[in-house]
Amino acid sequence: SFLFRLFPLREHGMNWRAKPLTCQEIQAFRKSKEVMDRFIRAYKLMLGFYGISLVNEETGELERAENWRERFENLNRFSHNNLRITRILKCLGEMGYEDYQVHLVKFFLTETLVEETLPNVKRSALDYFLFTVRSKEKRRELIHYAWQHFKPQSSFVWGPRDKLQKYR
């Protein structure tokens, strides 16, 4: 599949013919400027498809693209996009773009919990996107952010309430 070639992983995906990456292949990719440039181009392409713009390549900072309304409508309607986003997030981690992971997860948490523009993405953002973030510290920050904006807070099941209340 097209997405496997753009965002390869060390695990089997939906395409049973696609071979998972090896650690050596990942290291080789990460050392190649050409491969990494292509990877960022592919990432920007997919973000554009979802109605998101990469505003800072250094940090991974994101914002809504001009066409966000129509693209979010598509994201809300077709849940297969959530699997693709999970794959992209995991691949960002493999390729050393952990800051990009954090920004993309926070973007979806903001749109689902704060702006409430993507109600049908909320479960995937909380159940899957959050847990692709490699940094334990950043993942904790994102879980706390989600908890702060989740309604009703008493139904939040993605972290222990006592730790969330004491966080920071």
C-alpha positions as CSV (number, residue, x, y, z in Angstrom):
1,S,0.0,0.0,0.0
2,F,1.0,3.6,-0.7
3,L,1.0,4.5,3.0
4,F,3.3,1.6,4.0
5,R,5.9,2.9,1.6
6,L,5.6,6.4,2.8
7,F,5.4,5.5,6.5
8,P,7.1,2.1,7.1
9,L,7.1,0.5,10.5
10,R,8.8,-2.3,12.4
11,E,5.5,-4.1,12.8
12,H,3.0,-5.7,10.4
13,G,0.2,-3.5,9.3
14,M,-3.0,-4.2,7.3
15,N,-1.1,-5.2,4.2
16,W,0.1,-8.8,4.9
17,R,2.6,-8.7,1.9
18,A,4.4,-5.7,3.3
19,K,7.6,-6.6,5.2
20,P,8.2,-4.8,8.5
21,L,11.3,-2.6,8.7
22,T,14.4,-3.8,10.4
23,C,16.4,-1.6,12.9
24,Q,19.2,-1.5,10.4
25,E,16.9,-0.1,7.7
26,I,15.6,2.5,10.1
27,Q,19.2,3.6,11.0
28,A,20.1,3.8,7.3
29,F,17.0,5.9,6.6
30,R,17.7,8.2,9.4
31,K,21.2,8.8,8.2
32,S,20.1,9.7,4.6
33,K,19.3,13.4,4.1
34,E,17.4,12.5,0.9
35,V,15.2,9.9,2.6
36,M,14.4,12.2,5.5
37,D,13.6,15.1,3.2
38,R,11.2,12.8,1.3
39,F,9.7,11.6,4.6
40,I,8.9,15.2,5.6
41,R,7.5,15.9,2.2
42,A,5.2,12.8,2.6
43,Y,4.3,14.0,6.1
44,K,3.3,17.4,4.8
45,L,1.3,15.8,2.0
46,M,-0.7,13.7,4.4
47,L,-1.2,16.6,6.8
48,G,-2.6,18.6,3.9
49,F,-5.0,15.8,3.1
50,Y,-6.2,16.0,6.7
51,G,-6.6,19.8,6.7
52,I,-3.4,20.5,8.7
53,S,-0.3,22.6,8.0
54,L,3.2,22.1,9.3
55,V,4.1,25.7,10.3
56,N,7.6,25.0,11.7
57,E,9.8,22.2,10.4
58,E,12.2,22.6,13.3
59,T,9.7,22.1,16.1
60,G,6.9,20.2,14.3
61,E,4.3,22.9,15.2
62,L,1.0,22.6,13.4
63,E,-2.1,24.6,12.6
64,R,-5.3,24.2,10.7
65,A,-4.9,24.5,6.9
66,E,-7.2,26.9,4.9
67,N,-9.2,23.9,3.7
68,W,-9.6,22.5,7.2
69,R,-13.5,22.5,7.3
70,E,-13.9,20.2,4.3
71,R,-11.0,18.0,5.3
72,F,-12.2,17.6,8.9
73,E,-15.6,16.6,7.5
74,N,-13.8,13.8,5.7
75,L,-11.9,12.8,8.9
76,N,-15.1,12.7,10.9
77,R,-16.9,10.6,8.3
78,F,-14.3,8.0,7.5
79,S,-12.7,6.2,10.5
80,H,-10.1,4.4,8.4
81,N,-8.2,7.7,8.5
82,N,-7.6,7.0,12.2
83,L,-5.6,3.9,11.4
84,R,-3.5,5.9,9.0
85,I,-2.9,8.6,11.5
86,T,-1.8,6.0,14.1
87,R,0.6,4.6,11.5
88,I,2.0,8.1,10.7
89,L,2.5,8.8,14.4
90,K,4.3,5.5,15.0
91,C,6.6,6.2,12.0
92,L,7.4,9.7,13.2
93,G,8.7,8.0,16.4
94,E,10.7,5.5,14.4
95,M,12.3,8.2,12.3
96,G,13.3,10.3,15.3
97,Y,10.6,12.9,15.0
98,E,9.3,12.5,18.5
99,D,8.5,16.3,18.8
100,Y,6.4,16.0,15.7
101,Q,4.5,13.1,17.4
102,V,3.7,15.4,20.4
103,H,2.5,18.2,18.2
104,L,0.2,16.0,16.1
105,V,-1.3,14.3,19.1
106,K,-1.8,17.6,20.8
107,F,-3.4,19.0,17.7
108,F,-6.0,16.1,17.7
109,L,-6.6,16.4,21.4
110,T,-7.3,20.1,21.0
111,E,-9.6,19.6,18.0
112,T,-11.5,16.8,19.7
113,L,-11.7,17.9,23.3
114,V,-11.4,21.7,23.2
115,E,-12.7,22.8,19.8
116,E,-14.9,19.8,19.4
117,T,-14.5,19.8,15.6
118,L,-13.6,16.1,15.3
119,P,-16.0,14.2,17.6
120,N,-15.5,10.9,15.6
121,V,-11.7,11.1,16.1
122,K,-11.9,11.5,19.9
123,R,-11.7,7.8,20.8
124,S,-8.8,7.2,18.5
125,A,-6.9,10.2,19.8
126,L,-7.3,9.0,23.4
127,D,-7.0,5.2,22.8
128,Y,-4.3,5.1,20.2
129,F,-2.7,8.5,19.2
130,L,-1.7,9.3,22.8
131,F,0.1,6.0,23.3
132,T,2.3,6.3,20.2
133,V,4.2,9.1,21.9
134,R,7.6,7.6,22.8
135,S,8.6,10.1,25.5
136,K,7.0,9.0,28.8
137,E,7.3,12.6,30.1
138,K,5.6,14.1,27.0
139,R,3.0,11.4,27.0
140,R,2.2,12.2,30.7
141,E,1.9,15.9,29.7
142,L,-0.5,15.0,26.9
143,I,-2.6,12.7,29.1
144,H,-2.8,15.6,31.7
145,Y,-3.8,18.0,28.9
146,A,-6.5,15.5,27.7
147,W,-7.8,15.1,31.3
148,Q,-8.0,18.9,31.8
149,H,-10.3,19.2,28.8
150,F,-12.3,15.9,28.9
151,K,-16.0,16.2,29.8
152,P,-17.1,14.8,32.2
153,Q,-13.7,14.6,33.9
154,S,-15.0,11.8,36.2
155,S,-15.3,9.5,33.2
156,F,-11.6,10.0,32.2
157,V,-10.1,6.5,32.1
158,W,-6.7,7.2,30.5
159,G,-4.8,7.9,33.7
160,P,-5.1,7.6,37.5
161,R,-7.2,10.5,38.8
162,D,-5.0,11.0,42.0
163,K,-1.8,11.4,39.8
164,L,-3.6,13.6,37.3
165,Q,-4.8,15.9,40.1
166,K,-1.2,16.2,41.5
167,Y,0.5,16.5,38.1
168,R,3.3,19.2,38.0
